């Protein structure tokens, strides 16, 4: 009986060994296939995740570029006018600061009475919904001018300074309109204060000897007018 079993086991071992080897190899192939499928799936998942991240990055960059483009709605704004009240020539240049503010300088040259240049560096803040390319704004400025002495030659040597400096500040509000793509109309109104003329008297003279126009109403009704009203036409680029 043992012989039969041993004989049977011997033959079965010879026959079963290749079958078992084939089964093990099949299992290995199945495991390898599942591993390959998992690797392929993981690779595809990583690729899709990378694609999503790239798209998100591009969208973020695009949004930032859009915001930057909006913030730089214009690069510069030049305008000018001729002042009828107390005749003067005005030329202004404005530059943007981000999307709500701007800075610039308004250059004036007065043609009558106290004549000469007056410079007005300013800072503006526009209403948020308008941006700084157009719309309503609020403005603060400082003022410096170098003007002639009114009636200098009439003093017959009593006054020695033919020119003098004025300083001041101003606050105002206005609106800028865009006509077409680039042309502008700008209105500003507000208040300003300018220091009155300074007279330097020669030896033997003093201010009691001469009536000073600068201390009277003429200064404040002309060059030193405290009301600031401007209408300018320009080009924005």
Residue, then its C-alpha position, 0 to 999 in steps of 0.5 A: x500500500x505504501x509502495x502504491x502511494x509512493x509510486x502514485x506520489x512520485x508520478x503525481x509529483x512529476x506531473x504536478x510540478x510543471x502545473x504548479x510552476x505554471x500556476x505560480x507564473x500565472x499569479x506572478x503575471x497577474x500581480x505584475x499586470x495589476x501592478x502595471x495597471x496601478x502604476x499606469x493609473x497613478x501616472x495618469x492621476x499625477x498627469x491630470x493633477x499636474x494639468x489642473x495645477x498648470x491651468x490654475x497657475x495660468x489662470x492666476x497669472x492671467x488674473x494678475x495680468x488683467x488686474x495689472x492692465x486695469x491698474x495701468x488704465x493709462x500711462x500718461x495724461x497731458x492737458x492744457x488751457x488758457x485761463x480767462x480770469x486773470x489771464x494765464x496759460x496752464x499745462x498739466x501732466x498726470x501719471x497713474x498710481x495703481x488703479x485709484x490714484x495719480x500724481x502730477x504737476x499743473x504748470x501755470x504762467x500768469x500774463x498780467x499783474x504779478x506775472x511769472x510761473x506757478x507750479x502746483x504738484x498734486x496728488x489725486x484719489x479717484x472714486x473706486x468704481x471709476x478707476x483712475x482713467x476717468x471719473x470723479x476725483x479729490x485732489x490736494x496740492x502744494x503751490x510754489x510760484x516766482x512772480x514779478x513785483x507789481x509796479x516795481x518801476x513805479x516805486x522809484x527805487x524804494x522797493x529793491x526786489x523785482x521778483x518774489x516767491x509765493x507758497x501755498x496749498x490747495x484742496x479741490x474736487x473734479x471730474x475727468x471725461x474720456x471722449x472717444x479713446x484718448x481725448x479728455x475734458x477735465x473740470x476742477x473746482x476748490x480752494x487755495x491759499x497763496x502767500x501775498x507778495x513780499x516787498x524789500x525796501x531800500x535804505x531810508x524807506x519803509x512800508x509806511x511810505x508806500x501803499x502796497x497793492x499786495x496787502x489790499x484786495x487786488x492780490x486776492x482778486x487776481x493772482x492770489x484768488x482763493x477760489x480754484x476753477x479750472x477747465x482743461x482739454x487733453x490727451x490720455x495715452 
